[in-house]
Amino acid sequence: MIYKILISSEAFREIELAECFFKSKGIEQEFLKDLNTQFLFLEKMPLSRQIRYKGIRIHLLEIYNYSIHYIVNKNDVMVLHVLNQSQDF
């Protein structure tokens, strides 16, 4: 079964911010490729990650130190955040 990926406006802004950061280093395409690869994984197997808090699952990017925080609703995967793991909140 293929799930539909939905990206919240907040997650979209976080992706844009990360893309801007990596663009300054000249590696934004590699970051976007890694992110896209992980979205393709989540389309196929979003339930493979355990629930971590408040119904939210976390999937790590393979190369970059970012994580995708998402929930699964029926046939949809709602991406809530894409966060740098080094951020201090």
N, C-alpha and C positions, 0 to 999 in steps of 0.2 A: 504494500500500500504506500502511495506517495502522499505525504502531508504537504499542505500549502504553508509557505513561510510568510508571516505577516510581521512587519517591523514597525514598532512604535515610533512616534515622532522623537521621543527622547533617545532611543537607541540609534535612530538615524543621525541625530546631531552628534552623538558620541562617535559614530563611525566617521562622520565628516571631520571631527576634531582629530581623530587618530590618523586619518588619511592626510590631513594637513601637516601633522607632525612628521609623518614618514616621507611626505613630499619634500620637506626641507632637508631630509637626509638622502633623497633620491631613490627611495625604495618603496614608494607607495604602491606600485604595481605588484610587488611581491606580497605586501600585506593584504591587498585586495584579493589576490589569488588564494592566499591561505584562508581568508575569511569566506570566500565563495566556496572553497572546498569543504569547509565545515558546515556551511548552509546546505550543501548538497547531501552531506552525511545526515543532517537533521531532517531533511525531507524524507529520507528512507527509514531512519531508526531513531526517532526522538525519544522513545521510551527506554532506550538503552542506558540512559543516565538516571541515577537515582534522584528522588526529590530531596533537596537540601534544606529548604526553609519555605514556609508559607506556600507550598505547592510549586515552588520554583526549582527548576533543574538547571544545572550549570554544565556547560561543555567548553573545554579549553581549546584554543587554537593550537595547531601542531607546532608552528615555528615561533610565533610571536607570543609575548606574555600577556595575552588578552583572553577574556572569557565571555561566553555568550550566556546570558541569563534568560531563561524562557519558560513558558508554560505550554502545556498541550491541552487543547480543547477540541474534542471530537477529531476532525480531520485537519485541524489547523495547529501550527506552531507559532505562538506569539512571542517574538523576541522583545523583551522588556529593556534589556541593557546590554551593551558591549563595553566591558570595563577592562582597563589596564590593571593587572594584578599587583602593580607596585603603587597604586594610588593609596593615599591616606585619607580616609573619610572621617 
